[in-house]
Amino acid sequence: MSAPKASSSSLVANSAAKLNRSVTLIYCPIHLGGPHAGVALGPGAMKVARLVSRIKDLGYTVHKEVEIAVPEVLTWWEKSTSAIHSRCVPEIAAVSQAVAQAVEEALEAGTVAITIGGDHSLAIGSIAGVSSYYRKRKEEFGLVWFDAHGDINTPATSPSGNVHGMPFAISLGQGDESLVNLNGFSPKVQAKRCSLIGIRDLDQAETDLVRDSGVLPFTMRDVDEQGIKKITEQALQSIGGDIHGLHVSFDLDVIDPDVAPGVSTDSRGGFTYRESHFALELLADTKMVRSIDIVELNPTLDIKNRTAQLAVDLVQSALGKNIL
């Protein structure tokens, strides 16, 4: 499969020395970003679906497996007195710091950092780690965020205070200060280096935030009208050809629940099986994917581990698996 014509050559040209075919797996069973405790079982379900051996089947080695400790906070909803505050912030900040360190170390080792969730609040840490790595090198990176939701709420706009609806905003420099300023700087990524693909379930405040953010958004209507290939190419064009790496944050709820039933906040009308794979295959073709999040897998809502198996398949696509 050929890479996107408009952007692949410049992206590959900016790639540093060829990466080792090696990954670091970072398991983060965080459930503190929302009310769905089942997401803590996501990493285990992907292990059952043979994550490690399927990665090795592609010719990769697994450099390291990291287990992130997550506090057992069963009364997370009592952590604040008002929904205008982010819930469980001290615990999420501690987890995010551990994730950031693990991701940065994985990149320093020349491996692809793959963070397995857990809810999408883990992206606060993963993006902080990626950003620290490139910041020290005075280099730029791009972010492609796949999601049915915007995840760009702030404590002032969120109707629930759930942090798994805020990680994109936090990475852009908006939100609770202790999360925004992780690793001592903000923002973690420039809006012009970001694209948000697959959105279809936004409240009005979040709609306005997406429009005003400077991020390039693509709704499911855009995908329907233009096709996932053109959408992905436009995302890469917008991010720019002068980056040194891509971070892919993939929320499994971007996929239609008929295909991926094991997610906490499903939304009808999402990606098909092939759209999901094709988008990641196109990103892999650029040879610039350095870090990946796979989030919001909830095995308690799955059918015979179907979504976990799909998630493992998607990791393979993001790492460059092709039919021939």
NUKE-494864 format. One record per residue (C-alpha): residue in one letter; x, y, z. Coordinates in nm, 4 decimals. Last residue first. Layout:
BEGIN
@type = A | px = X | py = Y | pz = Z
...
end
This chain:
BEGIN
@type = L | px = 0.0994 | py = -0.8493 | pz = 0.1368
@type = I | px = -0.1998 | py = -0.7866 | pz = 0.3663
@type = N | px = -0.0102 | py = -0.5204 | pz = 0.5547
@type = K | px = 0.0886 | py = -0.4837 | pz = 0.9191
@type = G | px = 0.2578 | py = -0.1503 | pz = 0.9799
@type = L | px = 0.2716 | py = -0.0934 | pz = 1.3521
@type = A | px = -0.0620 | py = 0.0903 | pz = 1.3486
@type = S | px = -0.2148 | py = -0.2119 | pz = 1.1740
@type = Q | px = -0.0802 | py = -0.4470 | pz = 1.4412
@type = V | px = -0.2193 | py = -0.2253 | pz = 1.7166
@type = L | px = -0.5529 | py = -0.2387 | pz = 1.5348
@type = D | px = -0.5539 | py = -0.6194 | pz = 1.5412
@type = V | px = -0.4919 | py = -0.6056 | pz = 1.9168
@type = A | px = -0.7888 | py = -0.3730 | pz = 1.9562
@type = L | px = -1.0039 | py = -0.6054 | pz = 1.7456
@type = Q | px = -0.9193 | py = -0.8951 | pz = 1.9769
@type = A | px = -1.0117 | py = -0.6787 | pz = 2.2749
@type = T | px = -1.3370 | py = -0.5842 | pz = 2.1046
@type = R | px = -1.4340 | py = -0.9475 | pz = 2.0484
@type = N | px = -1.3508 | py = -1.0656 | pz = 2.4014
@type = K | px = -1.6457 | py = -1.3076 | pz = 2.3862
@type = I | px = -1.8918 | py = -1.0151 | pz = 2.3674
@type = D | px = -1.7760 | py = -0.6999 | pz = 2.5473
@type = L | px = -1.9503 | py = -0.4935 | pz = 2.8134
@type = T | px = -1.7460 | py = -0.6193 | pz = 3.1093
@type = P | px = -1.4413 | py = -0.6123 | pz = 2.8807
@type = N | px = -1.4405 | py = -0.2312 | pz = 2.8715
@type = L | px = -1.1854 | py = -0.1028 | pz = 2.6192
@type = E | px = -1.1705 | py = 0.2745 | pz = 2.6670
@type = V | px = -0.8191 | py = 0.3276 | pz = 2.5333
@type = I | px = -0.5464 | py = 0.2287 | pz = 2.2879
@type = D | px = -0.2748 | py = 0.4939 | pz = 2.2980
@type = I | px = 0.0099 | py = 0.4902 | pz = 2.0458
@type = S | px = 0.3619 | py = 0.6300 | pz = 2.0196
@type = R | px = 0.6275 | py = 0.6668 | pz = 1.7517
@type = V | px = 0.4182 | py = 0.6596 | pz = 1.4334
@type = M | px = 0.6381 | py = 0.8271 | pz = 1.1697
@type = K | px = 0.6914 | py = 0.5538 | pz = 0.9112
@type = T | px = 0.4340 | py = 0.7396 | pz = 0.6944
@type = D | px = 0.2772 | py = 0.4068 | pz = 0.5965
@type = A | px = 0.1799 | py = 0.3504 | pz = 0.9609
@type = L | px = -0.0571 | py = 0.6466 | pz = 0.9384
@type = L | px = -0.2213 | py = 0.4966 | pz = 0.6311
@type = E | px = -0.2492 | py = 0.1582 | pz = 0.8012
@type = L | px = -0.4113 | py = 0.3260 | pz = 1.1010
@type = A | px = -0.6811 | py = 0.4844 | pz = 0.8858
@type = F | px = -0.7277 | py = 0.1606 | pz = 0.6914
@type = H | px = -0.7763 | py = -0.0479 | pz = 1.0049
@type = S | px = -1.0543 | py = 0.1625 | pz = 1.1488
@type = E | px = -1.2188 | py = 0.2171 | pz = 0.8101
@type = R | px = -1.2097 | py = -0.1597 | pz = 0.7538
@type = Y | px = -1.3977 | py = -0.2494 | pz = 1.0718
@type = T | px = -1.6501 | py = 0.0273 | pz = 1.0157
@type = F | px = -1.6126 | py = 0.3589 | pz = 1.1913
@type = G | px = -1.8996 | py = 0.5018 | pz = 1.3911
@type = G | px = -2.2715 | py = 0.5482 | pz = 1.3419
@type = R | px = -2.4002 | py = 0.4597 | pz = 1.6868
@type = S | px = -2.2244 | py = 0.5852 | pz = 1.9964
@type = D | px = -2.0687 | py = 0.3732 | pz = 2.2683
@type = T | px = -1.9622 | py = 0.5151 | pz = 2.6021
@type = S | px = -1.8105 | py = 0.2267 | pz = 2.7983
@type = V | px = -1.6644 | py = 0.0174 | pz = 2.5177
@type = G | px = -1.6908 | py = -0.3554 | pz = 2.4485
@type = P | px = -1.9330 | py = -0.3515 | pz = 2.1562
@type = A | px = -1.6707 | py = -0.2869 | pz = 1.8864
@type = V | px = -1.8148 | py = -0.3838 | pz = 1.5460
@type = D | px = -2.1850 | py = -0.3278 | pz = 1.6149
@type = P | px = -2.0686 | py = -0.0548 | pz = 1.8517
@type = D | px = -1.9435 | py = 0.1537 | pz = 1.5554
@type = I | px = -1.5778 | py = 0.2432 | pz = 1.5993
@type = V | px = -1.4771 | py = 0.5799 | pz = 1.7476
@type = D | px = -1.5593 | py = 0.4106 | pz = 2.0800
@type = L | px = -1.2215 | py = 0.2376 | pz = 2.0604
@type = D | px = -1.0458 | py = 0.5606 | pz = 2.1545
@type = F | px = -0.7226 | py = 0.5806 | pz = 1.9560
@type = S | px = -0.4548 | py = 0.8325 | pz = 2.0497
@type = V | px = -0.1885 | py = 0.8255 | pz = 1.7783
@type = H | px = 0.1326 | py = 1.0185 | pz = 1.8435
@type = L | px = 0.3282 | py = 1.1025 | pz = 1.5313
@type = G | px = 0.6987 | py = 1.1773 | pz = 1.5058
@type = H | px = 0.9678 | py = 1.4127 | pz = 1.3820
@type = I | px = 0.7447 | py = 1.6871 | pz = 1.2432
@type = D | px = 0.8286 | py = 1.9117 | pz = 0.9487
@type = G | px = 0.5713 | py = 1.7691 | pz = 0.7066
@type = G | px = 0.2709 | py = 1.9395 | pz = 0.8592
@type = I | px = -0.0161 | py = 1.8588 | pz = 1.0929
@type = S | px = -0.2583 | py = 1.9924 | pz = 0.8331
@type = Q | px = -0.1261 | py = 1.7683 | pz = 0.5586
@type = L | px = -0.1444 | py = 1.4653 | pz = 0.7861
@type = A | px = -0.5065 | py = 1.5370 | pz = 0.8749
@type = Q | px = -0.5899 | py = 1.5955 | pz = 0.5101
@type = E | px = -0.4416 | py = 1.2573 | pz = 0.4178
@type = T | px = -0.6416 | py = 1.0879 | pz = 0.6929
@type = I | px = -0.9644 | py = 1.2458 | pz = 0.5719
@type = K | px = -0.8918 | py = 1.1528 | pz = 0.2094
@type = K | px = -0.8329 | py = 0.7894 | pz = 0.3033
@type = I | px = -1.1306 | py = 0.7767 | pz = 0.5444
@type = G | px = -1.3850 | py = 0.8662 | pz = 0.2791
@type = Q | px = -1.5010 | py = 1.2101 | pz = 0.1728
@type = E | px = -1.8741 | py = 1.2228 | pz = 0.2409
@type = D | px = -1.9070 | py = 0.9523 | pz = 0.5051
@type = V | px = -1.5843 | py = 1.0554 | pz = 0.6805
@type = D | px = -1.6967 | py = 1.4179 | pz = 0.6821
@type = R | px = -2.0319 | py = 1.3057 | pz = 0.8210
@type = M | px = -1.8413 | py = 1.1141 | pz = 1.0862
@type = T | px = -1.6947 | py = 1.4459 | pz = 1.1953
@type = F | px = -1.3448 | py = 1.5656 | pz = 1.1098
@type = P | px = -1.1753 | py = 1.8251 | pz = 1.3279
@type = L | px = -0.8543 | py = 2.0265 | pz = 1.2631
@type = V | px = -0.7511 | py = 2.1622 | pz = 1.6032
@type = G | px = -0.7472 | py = 2.5413 | pz = 1.6357
@type = S | px = -0.9524 | py = 2.5129 | pz = 1.9538
@type = D | px = -1.2429 | py = 2.7433 | pz = 1.8682
@type = R | px = -1.4525 | py = 2.4925 | pz = 1.6749
@type = V | px = -1.3708 | py = 2.2125 | pz = 1.9198
@type = L | px = -1.4623 | py = 2.4317 | pz = 2.2163
@type = D | px = -1.7901 | py = 2.5374 | pz = 2.0553
@type = T | px = -1.8902 | py = 2.1761 | pz = 1.9999
@type = E | px = -1.7875 | py = 2.0983 | pz = 2.3572
@type = A | px = -2.0284 | py = 2.3576 | pz = 2.4908
@type = Q | px = -2.3048 | py = 2.2201 | pz = 2.2712
@type = D | px = -2.2645 | py = 1.8554 | pz = 2.3743
@type = L | px = -2.0705 | py = 1.6317 | pz = 2.1404
@type = D | px = -2.1374 | py = 1.2819 | pz = 2.0026
@type = R | px = -2.0272 | py = 1.2501 | pz = 1.6393
@type = I | px = -1.6491 | py = 1.2821 | pz = 1.6297
@type = G | px = -1.4582 | py = 1.0492 | pz = 1.3982
@type = I | px = -1.1241 | py = 1.2283 | pz = 1.3638
@type = L | px = -0.9554 | py = 1.4968 | pz = 1.5723
@type = S | px = -0.6416 | py = 1.6447 | pz = 1.4177
@type = C | px = -0.3505 | py = 1.8073 | pz = 1.5942
@type = R | px = -0.0326 | py = 1.9948 | pz = 1.5014
@type = K | px = -0.2151 | py = 2.3267 | pz = 1.4648
@type = A | px = -0.3377 | py = 2.2848 | pz = 1.8223
@type = Q | px = 0.0174 | py = 2.2853 | pz = 1.9535
@type = V | px = 0.1036 | py = 2.0038 | pz = 2.1916
@type = K | px = 0.1939 | py = 1.9762 | pz = 2.5586
@type = P | px = 0.0718 | py = 2.3239 | pz = 2.6431
@type = S | px = 0.2138 | py = 2.3744 | pz = 2.8979
@type = F | px = 0.5245 | py = 2.3126 | pz = 3.1070
@type = G | px = 0.6419 | py = 2.1680 | pz = 3.4377
@type = N | px = 0.6264 | py = 1.7941 | pz = 3.3807
@type = L | px = 0.2472 | py = 1.8080 | pz = 3.4303
@type = N | px = 0.1320 | py = 2.1684 | pz = 3.4077
@type = V | px = -0.2120 | py = 2.0973 | pz = 3.2576
@type = L | px = -0.2820 | py = 1.8234 | pz = 3.5125
@type = S | px = -0.1997 | py = 2.0248 | pz = 3.8246
@type = E | px = -0.3537 | py = 2.3321 | pz = 3.6642
@type = D | px = -0.6973 | py = 2.1793 | pz = 3.6058
@type = G | px = -0.8063 | py = 2.2598 | pz = 3.2529
@type = Q | px = -0.6820 | py = 2.4111 | pz = 2.9276
@type = G | px = -0.3267 | py = 2.3761 | pz = 2.7969
@type = L | px = -0.3745 | py = 2.1847 | pz = 2.4710
@type = S | px = -0.2918 | py = 1.8561 | pz = 2.6474
@type = I | px = -0.5544 | py = 1.9424 | pz = 2.9079
@type = A | px = -0.8137 | py = 2.0078 | pz = 2.6382
@type = F | px = -0.7407 | py = 1.6690 | pz = 2.4795
@type = P | px = -0.7556 | py = 1.4980 | pz = 2.8200
@type = M | px = -1.0947 | py = 1.6427 | pz = 2.9250
@type = G | px = -1.3772 | py = 1.3887 | pz = 2.8810
@type = H | px = -1.1823 | py = 1.1184 | pz = 3.0661
@type = V | px = -1.1616 | py = 1.3773 | pz = 3.3454
@type = N | px = -1.5226 | py = 1.3320 | pz = 3.4521
@type = G | px = -1.6523 | py = 1.6608 | pz = 3.5951
@type = S | px = -2.0023 | py = 1.5635 | pz = 3.4848
@type = P | px = -2.1510 | py = 1.8495 | pz = 3.2821
@type = S | px = -1.8029 | py = 1.9557 | pz = 3.1661
@type = T | px = -1.7872 | py = 2.3211 | pz = 3.0688
@type = A | px = -1.6067 | py = 2.4846 | pz = 3.3629
@type = P | px = -1.3891 | py = 2.1816 | pz = 3.4392
@type = T | px = -1.2800 | py = 2.1857 | pz = 3.0747
@type = N | px = -1.4183 | py = 1.9790 | pz = 2.7886
@type = I | px = -1.1969 | py = 1.8705 | pz = 2.4997
@type = D | px = -1.2590 | py = 1.4970 | pz = 2.5009
@type = G | px = -1.4228 | py = 1.5591 | pz = 2.1621
@type = H | px = -1.6291 | py = 1.2430 | pz = 2.1518
@type = A | px = -1.6572 | py = 0.9606 | pz = 1.8977
@type = D | px = -1.2785 | py = 0.9468 | pz = 1.9092
@type = F | px = -0.9626 | py = 0.9156 | pz = 1.7010
@type = W | px = -0.6889 | py = 1.1655 | pz = 1.7939
@type = V | px = -0.3984 | py = 1.2243 | pz = 1.5544
@type = L | px = -0.1185 | py = 1.4184 | pz = 1.7239
@type = G | px = 0.1905 | py = 1.5596 | pz = 1.5543
@type = F | px = 0.5414 | py = 1.6054 | pz = 1.6856
@type = E | px = 0.7870 | py = 1.8949 | pz = 1.6830
@type = E | px = 1.1557 | py = 1.8958 | pz = 1.7724
@type = K | px = 1.3635 | py = 2.1006 | pz = 2.0145
@type = R | px = 1.5291 | py = 1.7802 | pz = 2.1378
@type = K | px = 1.4250 | py = 1.8319 | pz = 2.4980
@type = R | px = 1.0805 | py = 1.9316 | pz = 2.3702
@type = Y | px = 1.0528 | py = 1.6096 | pz = 2.1713
@type = Y | px = 1.0845 | py = 1.3813 | pz = 2.4748
@type = S | px = 0.8842 | py = 1.6083 | pz = 2.7024
@type = S | px = 0.5989 | py = 1.6137 | pz = 2.4505
@type = V | px = 0.5868 | py = 1.2365 | pz = 2.4221
@type = G | px = 0.5784 | py = 1.2009 | pz = 2.8005
@type = A | px = 0.3079 | py = 1.4663 | pz = 2.8389
@type = I | px = 0.1124 | py = 1.2977 | pz = 2.5597
@type = S | px = 0.1214 | py = 0.9669 | pz = 2.7476
@type = G | px = 0.0333 | py = 1.1257 | pz = 3.0789
@type = I | px = -0.2760 | py = 1.3183 | pz = 2.9778
@type = A | px = -0.3569 | py = 1.0326 | pz = 2.7387
@type = L | px = -0.4291 | py = 0.8137 | pz = 3.0430
@type = S | px = -0.7501 | py = 1.0150 | pz = 3.0896
@type = H | px = -0.8821 | py = 0.8110 | pz = 2.7979
@type = D | px = -0.9924 | py = 0.5218 | pz = 3.0166
@type = G | px = -0.7871 | py = 0.2110 | pz = 3.0821
@type = G | px = -0.5921 | py = 0.1526 | pz = 2.8881
@type = I | px = -0.2936 | py = 0.0318 | pz = 2.6845
@type = T | px = -0.0018 | py = 0.2645 | pz = 2.6196
@type = I | px = 0.2180 | py = 0.1680 | pz = 2.3251
@type = A | px = 0.5567 | py = 0.3438 | pz = 2.3127
@type = V | px = 0.7459 | py = 0.2567 | pz = 1.9937
@type = T | px = 1.1058 | py = 0.1916 | pz = 2.0883
@type = G | px = 1.4224 | py = 0.3955 | pz = 2.0512
@type = A | px = 1.5144 | py = 0.3673 | pz = 2.4212
@type = E | px = 1.4499 | py = 0.7404 | pz = 2.4610
@type = L | px = 1.1007 | py = 0.6812 | pz = 2.3272
@type = A | px = 1.0315 | py = 0.4158 | pz = 2.5908
@type = E | px = 1.1778 | py = 0.6361 | pz = 2.8641
@type = E | px = 0.9438 | py = 0.9192 | pz = 2.7634
@type = V | px = 0.6466 | py = 0.6846 | pz = 2.7677
@type = A | px = 0.7306 | py = 0.5415 | pz = 3.1112
@type = Q | px = 0.7878 | py = 0.8864 | pz = 3.2624
@type = A | px = 0.4619 | py = 1.0226 | pz = 3.1225
@type = V | px = 0.2710 | py = 0.7169 | pz = 3.2455
@type = A | px = 0.4036 | py = 0.7614 | pz = 3.6002
@type = Q | px = 0.3171 | py = 1.1312 | pz = 3.5973
@type = S | px = -0.0298 | py = 1.0557 | pz = 3.4632
@type = V | px = -0.0920 | py = 0.8071 | pz = 3.7436
@type = A | px = -0.0043 | py = 1.0668 | pz = 4.0068
@type = A | px = -0.2111 | py = 1.3348 | pz = 3.8330
@type = I | px = -0.5084 | py = 1.0982 | pz = 3.8069
@type = E | px = -0.4957 | py = 1.0349 | pz = 4.1810
@type = P | px = -0.4705 | py = 1.4030 | pz = 4.2694
@type = V | px = -0.7430 | py = 1.4965 | pz = 4.0129
@type = C | px = -1.0144 | py = 1.2572 | pz = 4.1252
@type = R | px = -1.2932 | py = 1.4687 | pz = 3.9772
@type = S | px = -1.2400 | py = 1.7850 | pz = 3.7780
@type = H | px = -1.4425 | py = 2.0662 | pz = 3.9262
@type = I | px = -1.7507 | py = 2.2251 | pz = 3.7714
@type = A | px = -1.9472 | py = 1.9187 | pz = 3.8826
@type = S | px = -1.9403 | py = 2.0452 | pz = 4.2379
@type = T | px = -1.8522 | py = 1.9035 | pz = 4.5776
@type = S | px = -1.5450 | py = 1.7167 | pz = 4.4688
@type = K | px = -1.3883 | py = 1.3801 | pz = 4.5491
@type = E | px = -1.7219 | py = 1.2152 | pz = 4.6191
@type = W | px = -1.7553 | py = 1.0679 | pz = 4.2704
@type = W | px = -1.4220 | py = 0.8885 | pz = 4.3106
@type = T | px = -1.5530 | py = 0.6855 | pz = 4.6030
@type = L | px = -1.3986 | py = 0.3555 | pz = 4.4964
@type = V | px = -1.0474 | py = 0.4898 | pz = 4.4614
@type = E | px = -0.8234 | py = 0.1889 | pz = 4.4128
@type = P | px = -0.4997 | py = 0.3632 | pz = 4.3197
@type = V | px = -0.3522 | py = 0.2840 | pz = 3.9772
@type = A | px = -0.0055 | py = 0.1323 | pz = 3.9475
@type = I | px = 0.1349 | py = 0.1415 | pz = 3.5948
@type = E | px = 0.2660 | py = -0.1965 | pz = 3.4733
@type = V | px = 0.5504 | py = -0.1653 | pz = 3.2245
@type = E | px = 0.6422 | py = -0.4276 | pz = 2.9664
@type = K | px = 0.9821 | py = -0.3903 | pz = 2.8026
@type = H | px = 1.1672 | py = -0.4311 | pz = 2.4751
@type = V | px = 0.8971 | py = -0.6338 | pz = 2.3077
@type = T | px = 1.0540 | py = -0.7403 | pz = 1.9803
@type = Y | px = 0.8943 | py = -0.6720 | pz = 1.6475
@type = G | px = 0.8873 | py = -0.9122 | pz = 1.3556
@type = L | px = 0.5164 | py = -0.8765 | pz = 1.2869
@type = D | px = 0.4409 | py = -1.2016 | pz = 1.4727
@type = K | px = 0.6096 | py = -1.0428 | pz = 1.7749
@type = I | px = 0.3228 | py = -0.7945 | pz = 1.7967
@type = R | px = 0.0730 | py = -1.0821 | pz = 1.7824
@type = S | px = 0.2686 | py = -1.2648 | pz = 2.0548
@type = V | px = 0.2511 | py = -0.9673 | pz = 2.2891
@type = L | px = -0.1141 | py = -0.8795 | pz = 2.2340
@type = R | px = -0.2368 | py = -1.2373 | pz = 2.2611
@type = A | px = -0.6092 | py = -1.1635 | pz = 2.3070
@type = V | px = -0.5694 | py = -1.2583 | pz = 2.6744
@type = K | px = -0.3164 | py = -0.9748 | pz = 2.7024
@type = M | px = -0.5733 | py = -0.7457 | pz = 2.5448
@type = A | px = -0.8284 | py = -0.8482 | pz = 2.8072
@type = G | px = -0.5804 | py = -0.7803 | pz = 3.0865
@type = P | px = -0.5070 | py = -0.4317 | pz = 2.9572
@type = G | px = -0.8798 | py = -0.3498 | pz = 2.9405
@type = L | px = -0.9759 | py = -0.4704 | pz = 3.2888
@type = A | px = -0.9530 | py = -0.1205 | pz = 3.4388
@type = V | px = -1.2131 | py = -0.0194 | pz = 3.1815
@type = G | px = -1.4703 | py = -0.2088 | pz = 3.3880
@type = A | px = -1.4797 | py = 0.0669 | pz = 3.6503
@type = H | px = -1.7001 | py = 0.2842 | pz = 3.4299
@type = P | px = -1.7776 | py = 0.6017 | pz = 3.6277
@type = G | px = -1.5186 | py = 0.8256 | pz = 3.4614
@type = G | px = -1.1556 | py = 0.9375 | pz = 3.4628
@type = L | px = -1.0614 | py = 0.7185 | pz = 3.7585
@type = H | px = -1.0626 | py = 0.3861 | pz = 3.5747
@type = I | px = -0.6918 | py = 0.3611 | pz = 3.4988
@type = P | px = -0.5658 | py = 0.0170 | pz = 3.4032
@type = C | px = -0.2427 | py = 0.1542 | pz = 3.2511
@type = Y | px = -0.0354 | py = -0.1120 | pz = 3.0767
@type = I | px = 0.2713 | py = 0.0303 | pz = 2.9047
@type = L | px = 0.4075 | py = -0.1905 | pz = 2.6275
@type = T | px = 0.7478 | py = -0.0854 | pz = 2.4950
@type = V | px = 0.8004 | py = -0.1693 | pz = 2.1321
@type = S | px = 1.0850 | py = -0.2817 | pz = 1.9085
@type = R | px = 1.1529 | py = -0.2807 | pz = 1.5390
@type = N | px = 1.4399 | py = -0.0428 | pz = 1.5999
@type = L | px = 1.3561 | py = 0.2914 | pz = 1.4563
@type = K | px = 1.5231 | py = 0.4083 | pz = 1.1388
@type = A | px = 1.7462 | py = 0.7058 | pz = 1.2018
@type = A | px = 1.5372 | py = 1.0213 | pz = 1.2332
@type = S | px = 1.2319 | py = 1.0726 | pz = 1.0191
@type = N | px = 1.2115 | py = 1.4086 | pz = 0.8432
@type = A | px = 1.2199 | py = 1.2524 | pz = 0.4974
@type = V | px = 0.9436 | py = 1.0127 | pz = 0.6033
@type = L | px = 0.7139 | py = 1.3013 | pz = 0.6839
@type = S | px = 0.7976 | py = 1.4899 | pz = 0.3676
@type = S | px = 0.7357 | py = 1.1852 | pz = 0.1517
@type = S | px = 0.4141 | py = 1.0855 | pz = 0.3300
@type = S | px = 0.2283 | py = 1.4131 | pz = 0.3060
@type = A | px = 0.0418 | py = 1.4735 | pz = -0.0145
@type = K | px = 0.0889 | py = 1.1296 | pz = -0.1644
@type = P | px = -0.0605 | py = 0.9364 | pz = 0.1275
@type = A | px = 0.1562 | py = 0.6225 | pz = 0.1582
@type = S | px = 0.1395 | py = 0.3388 | pz = -0.0940
@type = M | px = 0.0000 | py = 0.0000 | pz = 0.0000
end
